[in-house]
Amino acid sequence: MNELTRKERAMGAIVGMYIGDALGLGPHWYYDLNELHADYGDWITDYRPPKPGRYHDGCKAGDVSQTGQVSMLLLASLAEQGVYDEADFTARLDEFLKTIDGTPQGGRYTDIAMREVWQARRDGKPWSEAAGLSDSGEAAVRGVMLAARYADDPRGLAAHAVANIHLTHAEPFVAAQSLAFILAVCRLIRGKSLEKSGKSLMGWAQKEVDRALIDVFLQPGLVHEAAVDGDILVDPPERIAQIYGLACQLGFMVPAAYWLSSRFGDFETAVLTAVNGGGNNMARACLTGALSGAQVGLGGIPRRFVDGLRDRDEILAGAEKVASALD
């Protein structure tokens, strides 16, 4: 896995995450797979707009979700500041929070984690007290930006990632699992696989996580081992989403992403399988896109997916600048 540069892999992780997000935005949250197929056909292959009256209604094919928008705030902050500057990021986020109304329908659908943060800030709570107890994946998703910037310094990454996670997610297990995912992306950017990754991930995270939660760092390697085992068959492979769970908990989403990115060596198959699994396919595809993008690099992502992003130029420019720290 070492033929690509860390910069190429970092850019692949960033862009791959946004591609997964945008691919999942249209057909998001179909828990009845027959309904998904009725609306979008047997297999989704590209960006599709949401159906009228469903989640993200009003967005266009290739748009990113609100989670993607918040991640873009962090990408822009890292690109402009050169380092993770929490005050700069939270100032940008405060301005963004003024544009939504704290309801699910505000903006491009506001998930529970951001609704809790919106209310906390509206109530005058400082950022150190704004996080709620939601178990969703937004912090893991936006942490891909940090993994790309700090892949040369995994322990520094762990410290920055924990601080950023705790802005929106205070539940200890969810925070630890978010960190494990961010460090797994870092490992892939560094040219390693997830095979037997537990020891290195634990080492990078040990100063940041309670010992009682340390087992979450074994999950990427254990799922990788299952995904590459020829005796373990999931057929059709998109059913991995049902095996781990279709709902929104990070504990359902992230192991499916580890499995998909380990099982399939090409970006397109991994991410489209994540999307076609239904349920919270947007989060699953975000996570899978970051992992797969880190493995194949920006050049390994099909060009139609890059060109179809409506925020392509901003994302590519930010990714280039952030990943340049790895030159």
N, C-alpha and C positions, 0 to 999 in steps of 0.2 A: 504493500500500500504506500510505499515511500516515494514513488516517482513524481507525484505532484508536490508543489510547494505548499507550505502552510497558508500562504496568502490565497492561493487558488482554492484550497479547501475551506478556508474561512469565508470567502466570498460565496462558495457553493452552499455553505450552511445558512448564511443570511438569506440569500436569494431563494434557496429551496424552502425555507420556512414560509416566506411570503407567498410563494407559488402554492404550497399546500393550503394555506389560509384562503387564498382566492379561489382555488379549485373547489374547496368545501363550502364556500359561502352560499352559492346558489342552492345546492341540494342538501342544505344543512338540516339536521334534526328530523330525519325521517326514521321513525322507529318501526313502521310498517314497511318492510322492504318491497312488498307488492305495490304499495303506493309510490315508493321511490321509482320503481321501474315503469309504472304507468306514466309518471310525470317526465322522466328523463331517459327512458329506454333501458335496455338490458345492461349497458355498460357506458358509463360516463367517461369521455376521453379528453375533454377540454373544458375551458371556462364556460359556465352557463349562468344566466341570471336567475334570481329567485322567482318563483311563481307568485302571481298577485295574491296578497293576503297572507303570505307566509313570512317567516323570519327574514329580516334583511330586505324586505320589500322596498323597492325604490333604488336599490343598488344595481349596478350594471355588471355584466360579465367581465371578470378581471379586476374588479374592486377588491380591496382587502377589507376585513371586518374591523370592528372597533378595537378588538385585540391587536390587529395589525396596525391600526392607527397609533395606538399607544406605544407599540414597539418601534414605530417610526420616529416617535418623539425621542426615545432612547438612542436610536441610531443617529439621529441628527445631533443630539447632545454629544455623543462620543466623537462624531466626526468633527464637530466644531471645537470642542474643548480638548480633544486629544486624549483625555483620560475620563474615567467615570467621576463625574461631579454631581453628587446627589442633589445639591441645592439647585443646580442648573436644571437637572431633569425634573425635579418636583415643581419648579417654577413653570416649566413647560406644561406639566401635567395639570397644574392648577388652572392654567389658561384653558386647557382643553376641557376640564370639568365644567367650565362656565358655558360651554356650548351644548351640554346635555342637561336633561331635566330630572335625572335620578329614577326614571321609570325604565322598564325593560325596552319600551319602544323609542326611548331617546337615542338619537344618533343611529348608528348602524347595529342596533340591538345592544343594550347594556346588560352584561352578565352580572350575576349576583355580587361577585367580588368588587366590581367597580361601582355598583350601586351602594354597597356598604361604605366604600371609600368616599364616594360623593356625599353621602349623608354625614359621615364623620367630619369632613372638611367644612361642610355647610354649618355643622354644629360648633365649629371653631376648634376642633381638636387638632393638635400638632401632628405632623406626619409620623412621628414616633408612636402615635396612638391611633392612627387612621385605619390600620388593617383589621379586617374581619376574620371570621373563622371558616370562610368558604373553602371547599375542597377542589376547586377548579384549577385549570392549567395555565392561566394567563402569565403568572410569574415565570414558569418554566419556559414558556414560549418567548417572552421578551428577553430572557436571559441568554438566548442564543447570540444576541448582540454583544454581550459581555464575553461570552466564550470566544467569539471571533477576535475581540480586541486583546484579550489576555491569555491567549493559548500558550504563549511563551512563559507564562507565570501562573501555573495552575493553583498554587496556594493563594496568591494574590487574587486570582479569579474567584476562589471560594469565598474569600472575605467580602469582596465587592458584591458577589451574587447573593450572599445571605442578606446583606444590607438592603439590596434592591428587592428581594423577595419579601422581606418583612414590611415593606411599604404597603403591600396589599394583601398579604397572606400571613396570618399569625398562627395558624394551626401547626403544631410542631412536626407532625408526620408529613403533612403536605409540603411544608417548607423543606424538610429533609429530602423528600422525593423530588421536589423541584431542583434542588441543588444537585442531586445525583444525576438527573438528566442533563443539566448544564455542563457538569464535569464529563459526562459521557460524550457530549458533543466536542468538548475540548480535546478529549483523547483521540477522537477521530480526526480532528483538525491536525493533531500532532502526528498523524500517519499511522496510528495503531488501530487495531480492530477492537471490538468489545470482548473478544475472547479473553477469559481469565482477567477481566479488568477490575475485579473487586478490590484487590490489594492496592493498586495505584489510586483508585478513586477514594478509598478509605484514607489513604495517606494524605491526599490533598485536602480532605475535608475534616480531618480529625480535630482541628482546633476550633471548628465552627459548629459542630453538631454534638448533641448529647450522646454519650456512649449507648444509651438504650435504643437509639434510632439508627445505629451504624449499619444494620443489616440491609437497609435500603440500597446501599452501594454495591451489594452483591447482585441485585436484580438484573442490571444490564448484561452481565456475563452469563448468568444462569439462563436468561431468556435467549441470548445468542446461541448458547449450547443446544437448546431445544430446537431453535429455528434451523440450524444446519445439520441436525441429526436426521439422516435419511430414513430412519425407522419411525419417525413421528410425522404423520401426514395430516394436513388440514386441507380438505378438498370440498368445495373450491376455497382458495386461500383467503378470500375476503371474509369467510366465516370466522376468522381469527377475532374479528370485532365482536362477534356474539360470544365467543369463548371467554374473552376478557371482560366483556360488558359494553353495551351500547351507550350507557349514560355518561354524564359529564365529569364524574370524579376523575381526578388525575390518576388514581390507582387503577382505573379501567383503561385509560387512554395510553399511558406511557409504556406499559409492557407490550401492547399491540404494536406500538411504534418501534420498539426494540426488535420485535419479532419480524416485522415487515422489512425493516432496513437491513437486518441480518440475513433474512431468507432470500431477498432479491438483490442482485448486484447492480441492477440498473435503476436509475431514478424513476423513470416513468412507471414501470411496473409496481414498484414499492408504493409510490404516492397514489396512483390511480386505484390500487387495491385498497388503500386506506380510505379513499373517498367512497368507493363503491360498497363499503361495508355498512353504510347507514349509521343511524344514531348521531352521536356527536362526531361526525366524520371530519368536520372542519378542524377541531383540535387535534384529532388523530393524524390528519394529513399535515398539519403544521409541524408536529413533532417528528413525524416520519420524514417530511421534506428537509428538515434541518439535519437529521442524522444521515440521510441518503446523500444530501448535497455535500456534506462534509466528506463523505467517502469518494464521491466522483469528481468533486470540484465544479466550479462554475461551468467549465467547458464540457462537462459530462451531462449537463442538464439540457434536454431538448430545447432548441431555440424558440419554438412556438410558445412554450410556457413562459419564457423570459419576455418575449415580445408582447405577449397578451396581457401582461400586468399593466393596469392603467397608471400605476405609479412607478413604472419601470425606471424612468430616468433618475428620479429621486432615490430609489432603492439602490440602483447600480452605483450612483455617485457616492452615496453614503457607505455602501459596502466596500468600494474601492479605497476610500479614505480610511475607514476603520481597520481594514485588513492590512493596510500599508504599514501598520505598526509591527507586523510580523516579517517584513522584508529584512 
